Amino acid sequence: MSQAAYDVVIVGAGIVGAACAHEFVRRGMSTVIVDRDVIGGGATAAGMGHIVVMDDSEAQFALTRYSQQLWQALRAKLPDDVEYESCGTIWVATDNEEMSEVRRKHDYYAQRQVPTDVLDSETLARIEPNLRPGMAGGLLVPEDAVLYPPCAALFLVEHAWAQGAKLRLGASVTQIGHGRAKLSDGSEITAPIIVNAAGCFAPELTPGIDIKKRKGHLVITDRYPGFLRHQLVELGYLKSAHSVSADSVAFNVQPRRTGQLLIGSSRQYGADDKEVDHEILVRMLLRAQEYIPALAPMSAVRTWTGFRAATPDKLPLIGPSPGDASVFLATGHEGLGITTSLATARILVDQITGAKPAIPIEPYLPSRAAKECAHA
Ligand SMILES: Cc1cc2nc3c(=O)[nH]c(=O)nc-3n(C[C@H](O)[C@H](O)[C@H](O)COP(=O)(O)OP(=O)(O)OC[C@H]3O[C@@H](n4cnc5c(N)ncnc54)[C@H](O)[C@@H]3O)c2cc1C
């Protein structure tokens, strides 16, 4: 019998694998992280870095809020290049119907101790004067933040590394299970716990898990310091995130510390190539200009795409993989993996070490998919 070289092997050094490494090491477990690319080079490099509390479901709220609080607690330790800014989100309402959604959201958050402010039309125009005149108002969520995801992943991995974690970059894992991770060079790493944090590639290592790639486009502009003060998102964003078939775009613009504006976002299933799709890009930019006409003459310096790892019920898979006692999943975070990475790591390591998680874990257990099939 081979001797286990580590307590844990983590496949994937995106933000989720990085957060898991940070957490396993914090609990005193020997850990190796393996990635075929660089740290934070996958979806993590493509993401917007909006640390946002969301209320699509109770489970989504619990995970996003818990994780947001973990980011707040880590904030003092984050290096400057992580660019953590508590800029807050404003959910922008264009008409009275959307203002009723603002009030519903405000009540929901208030009942769960998340501070928010309902903004009337005049207040919104005063604090974000570049929005089109005549907006109905909005909801300010001041504890939402933004950060620069690749540097956040790097910080978490470096922290784990400084505490003894090992790192194997440029190493592709071809198979996991039965306490082993096989690498493409023919070598093996043994450990009683193997975490599949391979993002949208997780099904290649754990066949049968229901994760689909959901392509997104982003554009970053030249520097326009002071143009916006908050991350601005349209209230219709959820409708776009919900659409399970059609391509969709939504107004979502983020001010970066550099003065640049990060403009999103689009969602597409069945588009597996990395190429920029000009048709959807134009739709996305026109949508942004409907809200902020002054974006039109601005210079864009870069456009890119990335793939979210989407599950059918829009919740991540966090916990034991049905079928192999050594494999644990930490994937399927769709458009919220930067936000929820820290909470994912906490509740995963809680499950493994027998600690009591701060939030109920059942909604995220991979076994739920099997149960849903059994009840269907
Ligand atoms: C356009 C866009 C905007 C987004 N905006 C936000 C946002 O504002 N806020 C938010 O919270 N989230 C956002 N997201 C979502 C977020 O980026 C992802 O949920 C998150 O980055 C997922 O992290 P991950 O570590 O699971 O995956 P990844 O970052 O993709 O990491 C997986 C890693 O696994 C490695 N890997 C895969 N297979 C293997 C293998 N066989 N062997 C070795 N290594 C392997 C890859 O190289 C990669 O580094 C956005 C995503 C997109 C696409």
The ligand as an SDF file (V2000), in Angstrom:
LIG
                    3D

 53 58  0  0  0  0  0  0  0  0999 V2000
  -17.4640   37.1130  -17.5240 C   0  0  0  0  0  0  0  0  0  0  0  0
  -17.4730   36.6180  -16.1070 C   0  0  0  0  0  0  0  0  0  0  0  0
  -17.7240   37.5170  -15.0710 C   0  0  0  0  0  0  0  0  0  0  0  0
  -17.7330   37.0630  -13.7500 C   0  0  0  0  0  0  0  0  0  0  0  0
  -17.9150   37.9620  -12.7380 N   0  0  0  0  0  0  0  0  0  0  0  0
  -17.9250   37.5280  -11.4470 C   0  0  0  0  0  0  0  0  0  0  0  0
  -18.1200   38.4630  -10.3890 C   0  0  0  0  0  0  0  0  0  0  0  0
  -18.2150   39.6660  -10.5920 O   0  0  0  0  0  0  0  0  0  0  0  0
  -18.1740   37.9800   -9.1150 N   0  0  0  0  0  0  0  0  0  0  0  0
  -18.0540   36.6440   -8.8330 C   0  0  0  0  0  0  0  0  0  0  0  0
  -18.1510   36.2680   -7.6700 O   0  0  0  0  0  0  0  0  0  0  0  0
  -17.8140   35.7480   -9.8300 N   0  0  0  0  0  0  0  0  0  0  0  0
  -17.7700   36.1610  -11.1140 C   0  0  0  0  0  0  0  0  0  0  0  0
  -17.5870   35.2700  -12.1430 N   0  0  0  0  0  0  0  0  0  0  0  0
  -17.4910   33.8500  -11.8100 C   0  0  0  0  0  0  0  0  0  0  0  0
  -16.1050   33.4960  -11.3270 C   0  0  0  0  0  0  0  0  0  0  0  0
  -15.1210   34.0370  -12.1940 O   0  0  0  0  0  0  0  0  0  0  0  0
  -15.9690   31.9670  -11.2700 C   0  0  0  0  0  0  0  0  0  0  0  0
  -17.0780   31.4040  -10.5890 O   0  0  0  0  0  0  0  0  0  0  0  0
  -14.7010   31.5690  -10.5210 C   0  0  0  0  0  0  0  0  0  0  0  0
  -13.5740   32.2080  -11.0490 O   0  0  0  0  0  0  0  0  0  0  0  0
  -14.5250   30.0520  -10.5680 C   0  0  0  0  0  0  0  0  0  0  0  0
  -13.3050   29.7570   -9.9640 O   0  0  0  0  0  0  0  0  0  0  0  0
  -12.7530   28.2800   -9.9980 P   0  0  0  0  0  0  0  0  0  0  0  0
  -11.5350   28.2700   -9.1610 O   0  0  0  0  0  0  0  0  0  0  0  0
  -13.8660   27.3390   -9.6760 O   0  0  0  0  0  0  0  0  0  0  0  0
  -12.4480   28.0010  -11.5420 O   0  0  0  0  0  0  0  0  0  0  0  0
  -11.2240   28.4850  -12.4650 P   0  0  0  0  0  0  0  0  0  0  0  0
  -10.7980   29.8600  -12.1320 O   0  0  0  0  0  0  0  0  0  0  0  0
  -11.6180   28.2030  -13.8610 O   0  0  0  0  0  0  0  0  0  0  0  0
  -10.0510   27.5310  -12.0120 O   0  0  0  0  0  0  0  0  0  0  0  0
  -10.0060   26.1710  -12.3640 C   0  0  0  0  0  0  0  0  0  0  0  0
   -8.5530   25.8130  -12.5180 C   0  0  0  0  0  0  0  0  0  0  0  0
   -8.4570   24.3970  -12.7050 O   0  0  0  0  0  0  0  0  0  0  0  0
   -7.4080   24.1550  -13.6100 C   0  0  0  0  0  0  0  0  0  0  0  0
   -7.6490   22.8450  -14.1920 N   0  0  0  0  0  0  0  0  0  0  0  0
   -8.7470   22.4250  -14.8620 C   0  0  0  0  0  0  0  0  0  0  0  0
   -8.6140   21.1460  -15.2140 N   0  0  0  0  0  0  0  0  0  0  0  0
   -7.4010   20.7310  -14.7650 C   0  0  0  0  0  0  0  0  0  0  0  0
   -6.6950   19.4970  -14.8330 C   0  0  0  0  0  0  0  0  0  0  0  0
   -7.2090   18.4090  -15.4260 N   0  0  0  0  0  0  0  0  0  0  0  0
   -5.4640   19.4400  -14.2790 N   0  0  0  0  0  0  0  0  0  0  0  0
   -4.9170   20.5220  -13.6730 C   0  0  0  0  0  0  0  0  0  0  0  0
   -5.5520   21.7090  -13.5740 N   0  0  0  0  0  0  0  0  0  0  0  0
   -6.7770   21.7990  -14.1130 C   0  0  0  0  0  0  0  0  0  0  0  0
   -7.4940   25.2840  -14.6130 C   0  0  0  0  0  0  0  0  0  0  0  0
   -6.2440   25.4890  -15.2670 O   0  0  0  0  0  0  0  0  0  0  0  0
   -7.8910   26.4630  -13.7230 C   0  0  0  0  0  0  0  0  0  0  0  0
   -6.7700   27.2230  -13.2940 O   0  0  0  0  0  0  0  0  0  0  0  0
  -17.5300   35.6920  -13.4640 C   0  0  0  0  0  0  0  0  0  0  0  0
  -17.2400   34.8010  -14.5030 C   0  0  0  0  0  0  0  0  0  0  0  0
  -17.2010   35.2510  -15.8170 C   0  0  0  0  0  0  0  0  0  0  0  0
  -16.8750   34.2860  -16.9120 C   0  0  0  0  0  0  0  0  0  0  0  0
  1  2  1  0
  2  3  1  0
  2 52  2  0
  3  4  2  0
  4  5  1  0
  4 50  1  0
  5  6  2  0
  6  7  1  0
  6 13  1  0
  7  8  2  0
  7  9  1  0
  9 10  1  0
 10 11  2  0
 10 12  1  0
 12 13  2  0
 13 14  1  0
 14 15  1  0
 14 50  1  0
 15 16  1  0
 16 17  1  0
 16 18  1  0
 18 19  1  0
 18 20  1  0
 20 21  1  0
 20 22  1  0
 22 23  1  0
 23 24  1  0
 24 25  2  0
 24 26  1  0
 24 27  1  0
 27 28  1  0
 28 29  2  0
 28 30  1  0
 28 31  1  0
 31 32  1  0
 32 33  1  0
 33 34  1  0
 33 48  1  0
 34 35  1  0
 35 36  1  0
 35 46  1  0
 36 37  1  0
 36 45  1  0
 37 38  2  0
 38 39  1  0
 39 40  1  0
 39 45  2  0
 40 41  1  0
 40 42  2  0
 42 43  1  0
 43 44  2  0
 44 45  1  0
 46 47  1  0
 46 48  1  0
 48 49  1  0
 50 51  2  0
 51 52  1  0
 52 53  1  0
M  END
$$$$
